[in-house]
Amino acid sequence: MSYSAKSGADAARGAPRPEALVNALPHPVLAVDASDTVVAANAAAETFFQVSVAVLQRHGLDAIIPFGSPLFEVMRAVRERAAAVSEYRVAIGTPRTGGERLVDIYVSPLVEDPQVLVIMLHERTIAEKFDRQLTHRASVRSVVGLASMLAHEIKNPLSGIRGAAQLLESTIDDNDRPLATLIREETDRIVKLVDRMEVFSDRRPVERAAINIHVVLDRVKRLAQNGFARNMRFVEEYDPSLPPVFANQDQLVQVFLNLVKNAAEAVQSSGEPDGEIILSTAFRPGVRMSIPGSSERVSLPLEFCVKDNGPGVSEDLLPHLFDPFVTTKPTGSGLGLALVAKIVGDNGGVIECDSRPRRTTFRILMPMYTGEPEGSASQGKA
């Protein structure tokens, strides 16, 4: 890449070098010559491809982007037209990082040499996480109204129906008693469903504090191994230097217990002989989002993942996975993941799901603890 020289006035003011400006960009930027060899790359490109600039410069682009990638078609079009070309929502497979990542591609020729191309990749996943989170919150708000209505209009008559069925059980003959028992049991099931929905109408502020996420995950793992996931293999990929998360400890236990239970059930339903659940934590700086009721943008640098090697989630279902009443289980209510999304949102975080056969990942981004709020006690500090 060529950069214009700084003027004397710029130098006197301490203007940053062009290289520093490019390295400050959050999006991967590469320059490739006529033979598609990488001649320059910024710091974000190193992170994206998980390889150093020095290694990138020793190889052609086809060493990090698989043959047949749409990126090569875009580059060919740029060289033919000698003009910039953009392509949106392109899945780029990266052998080093695994799987596919959805990006917008911007490719432009250098003025000095049109055969040298500057490539910028804008990963869409972060923006789409936030879009999906807003959709989840809107869906939850609709469940709040429904839950309030059910609590007031349905639970009272259900109580009368259950009492009548219980009275009938003790007075009718043995042939008819199973029917009265069925009425009572189904009434109890509906009451439990309404009780679960009432959780959505709880609008009290969440009490948050500095939480050691590894303490939470260890507790969830012990509970799972002593119950529904006793035959599963757990793998821990933790960042031991992770700062505390700013959240409610009991609610985090509920979230991860739900996710681990779903993972175990998915693997067990597929009959996988080598069932595996991976729990991971990492620090991912640079992710910021706006929160409801505030003009501030909050940083979400803490990433927590629950991965399993089950059959995966269908593409049709994936965009609606956190909506209420959406489920893949024959007997499921479809409220578990909706509640998870609500809790994560109430704690200032974002949740998403990436899925393909034998690798489903639930990824949560959360804020870190930055200082003791007044009048709050910390729990489980790191």
N, C-alpha and C positions, 0 to 999 in steps of 0.2 A: 504494500500500500504506500502511496506517496502522500505527503502532507505538506502544506504550504508553510513557509518559515514564519516565525513570529516577528512582528515588527518590534522596533526598539521600545515603543510605548508599551506594547503588550508584555515584553520581557521585564520592563521596569515595574509593571503592576503585578508581576508574578503569575501571568496567565498560564493555565495548565497546558502541558504538551498534548498534541493530538492523540498520541498513544494512550495517555492517561484518560482522555475523554472516552475513547473506544473501550478501554478496559472497565470504565465505570458503567457501561451499558449493561442492563440485566439480561439482554438477549444474546445468544451466540452469534458471533460475526466471524466469517472466514473469508480469506482471499485465495483464489486458486488461479494458476496460470493456464496457458493454452493446453497443457497436457493434463489438466485437472489435478496437479500437485498442489498441496496446501503450502502457501508461501507466507501467510500471516494468519493469526487467530487471536481473539481476545480471551480474557479470563473466563467469561461465561461459557465460551466454547469448550474450554478445558473441563468445566464442571459438567456440561451437557454430555460430552462424549467420554468423560471419565478417563482422560489421558492428557498428558502435558503438551504444551505448544511445541516443544522440541520433538516429541514423538510424532505429532501431527505433521510437522514440516518434513519429516523423513519419508512420508508415505503419500500416495495418491488418495484422492477422495474416496475411491472405491474400496479402500482399506477400512474405512469407518462407516460407509453407507453401502448397503448391499446392492448388487447388480439389479437393474430393473426398477430402482427407486424412482418415483415421479420427479425427484429433484433433478435428475440428469436430463429429463425432457425439458424442464424449465430452463436449465442452463443452455441447452441446445437452441431453444427458441431465442434466448437473449443474444447469443452470438450471431444467429441468423438475422435478427432485426436490428442489432446494435442499439437496443433500447431496453429499459428496465421492464421486468415482468414480475407480477405477483401471483401467487397461487395460495388458495385458502383451504384450510382443513385437510392437510395432507398427512397421511400416516407414514412416518419414517421409521423403518426398522434399524435399530442400532445394536450390532452384535455384542458390543461391550456392555451395554446397559440392559439388554434383553427386552423382548417384546416390541411393541410399537408405540410411538409417541405422536400425538396429534399436534401439528404445527402449521402456522402460516409461513410461507416462504416468500422472501423478497430478494431478487437477484438483479444486480445492476452492473453494467460494464464500466471499467475505468475509462475516463476521458482520454488519458494518455495512451492506453492500450486496450482496445475493446475486447481483446481475447482474454484479458485478465478480469475475472468476475469477483464481485463482492457479494457474499451470501449472508443474509440475516435470517435467523429462524426465530419465530415468535411462538413459544409453546402455549397452547390454548388451555391446557388442563387447569391452570390456576384460575383463569377467568371463569371457566365453566363450573369449577367447584363453587364459586360464589353465586353464579346464576342458579345452580341447582339448590344451594342452601336457601336462597330467597324463595324458591318454589316450595321447598319443604316447609318453610315457616308459614307460607300462605295456606298450605294444606292443613298444617297443624291448627291454624286459627279456625278453619272450618270445623275441625273435630272438636275444638273447645266449645263452640256453640252447640254442636250436636250432643256432646257429653253433658252439658248443663241441662239441656232439654230432657235427655234420658233420665238423668238423676232425679229430676222433679216429677216427671210425668209417667215414668215406667216402674221405678223401684217400689213405690207404694202399692200399686195393684199387684205387682209380682209377689209382694209379701203376703197379700190376701190369698192369692192362688196357691202359694206354697203351704200356707196354714190349712187351707181346705183339703189339699192333697194329702197332707200328713194326717188329718183327721179321718179321711176316707180309708187310709191304709189300715187303720186299727178297727174299722167297722165292716169292711166288705170281705167276701169270701176269698179263698186262696186263688181262685181262677182270675179274679179281677184285680188282685193286689198289685201285680207287676205293672199294670197301667197307671195306677196311682203313684207307684214308686217312680215310674218314668217321668210323670208330670213334675214331681218334686225335684228330681235330679236335673231335669232340663231347666227348671226355674232357677235352681242354684247356679247352673252354668251361665244363664243370661245375667244374673246378678253379678257374677264374677267379671263378665265381659264389661258390664256397665261400670263396675268399680275400676277396671283398668282404664277405661276411657276417661273417667273423672280425673285421672292424674293430669291429663292435658289441660284441664281448666284451672290448675294450680298456678296462680300468677304471682305468688309471693317472691320477693327478691331472693336470689340464690346466695347463700353464705359461702364465700370462697376464701381460700387461704393458700399458703405455700404448701404444695403437696409433692412428695417424692413419688413419681409415677412408678418406679420399680417396686416400691412397697405395695402399691395397688395391684400391679401385674402379678407379683408373687402370691398375693392373697387369692386373686382370681384363679391362678394356676393350681394352687392347693385345693381350692373348692372343686374345680373341674376334675382334677385327678382322683379325688375321693368320691366322685359321683358320675356325671354323664360322660366324662371323657377319660375314664380310667384306663381304656385301652389305646389311647392316642399317644403319639410321641410329640413332646413339646420341644421346640428349639427357641433359644433366647438369643437375640441379636441386639444387645443393649449398648448404648453409649454411656459409659460410667460417669462421664463428666457432665451429664445433662443437668441444667439448672432446674429448680422446682417449677412445676406448672401451677398456674393460678386458677384453682378450680375447687369444687366441692368433692371431698374424698369419697363419701358414700355414693354420690351420684356417678363418679367415675367407676367405682366397683360395679354398679348396676350396668353401666354402659358396656364395659369389657366382659362382664359375665354373660351378657346377652350375645355379644359378638362371638365369644368363644363357644357358647352353646350352639349358636347357629352353624359355626364352622364344624363342630364335632358332628352335628346331625347331618350336615351336607356330606361329609366324608363317609359316615356310616351308612347313609342311604345309597351311596354309590357302590358299596361293597369293596372299597379300597383296602387291600391287605396291609398297606404301609401308610396308614393314616397319620398325617403330620399337621401340626399347628405351629406356626412361627409367630412369636411375639417380638416386635422390634421397636426401638426408639432411636431418634436421630435429631440433630439440630439442623434446621434448614432456614438460614437467615434470608431476609428479603421479601417475605410474604406479608402483605399488609392488607387490611380490609376495613371498611366502615361498619360501625355497629349501630343498631337501632337506638334512637333517642340521644345520639351524640354526634357532634360534628368531627370528633377525633377519628383518626385511622389507627387501628390497633395492629401491632405486629403479632404474627402467629408463627413463631420460629420452631415450635416443638412438634415433631411428627411422631405419631404412635400408630403402629400397624398391627393388624391381626390377619394372617395369611393362612390359607389351607390348600390342600391338594385335592379338593373335591371336584365334582363335574363342572362347576362354574355356573354362572347366571346367564340366561339367554339375553341376546342383544335387545330384544323387544321389551323385556322386563327391566333392564338395567336403568334406564332413565327415570323409572317410576318406583324404584326399589324402596325409597324412604317415604313414599306416599302412604297415608292410612289405608288399610284394608287391602293392600297389595301383598300377596304371599305366594311362595312356591310350595308350601306344605298343605297336604290334603285337609288337615284338621287345624290349620293355623288361622289366627284371627286377623293377621296383617297389621297388628298394632305395635309389635316389638321393635322393628327398625324405625318406625315413625316416632316412637318414644325415645329411641336412641338419638335420632336427629334433633328432637326437641331439647333433650338434656344437653347435648353438645352445643347447640345454639345458645341455650340459656347460660352456659359457661363461657360464652364468647368464642367458640370454636367453629370449625367446619368439618364435615365428614363427607367422604366420597367412597365409591366402590369401583375398582377396576377388576374385570373378570375375564378369564379365558379358561379353557379346559385344564384342569390340574393346577391352576393357580388363581385363586380369588383373593383379592387384597382389599380390606377395609382400612382406609387411611384417615386419621384424625389429625387436624392441625389445631394447636391450642396456644394461648398466650402464656408466656413465662411470668413467674413472680418477679416483680421489680421493687417491691417495698411493702412493708407491713401496713395495711389499711388501719385507720383509727378504729378502735373498739372491736377489732376482730382478733380472734385467737388463731394461731397457726396450728395445722394438724399435719403430722407426718412429715415434718420438714426434712429436706435432704441434708 
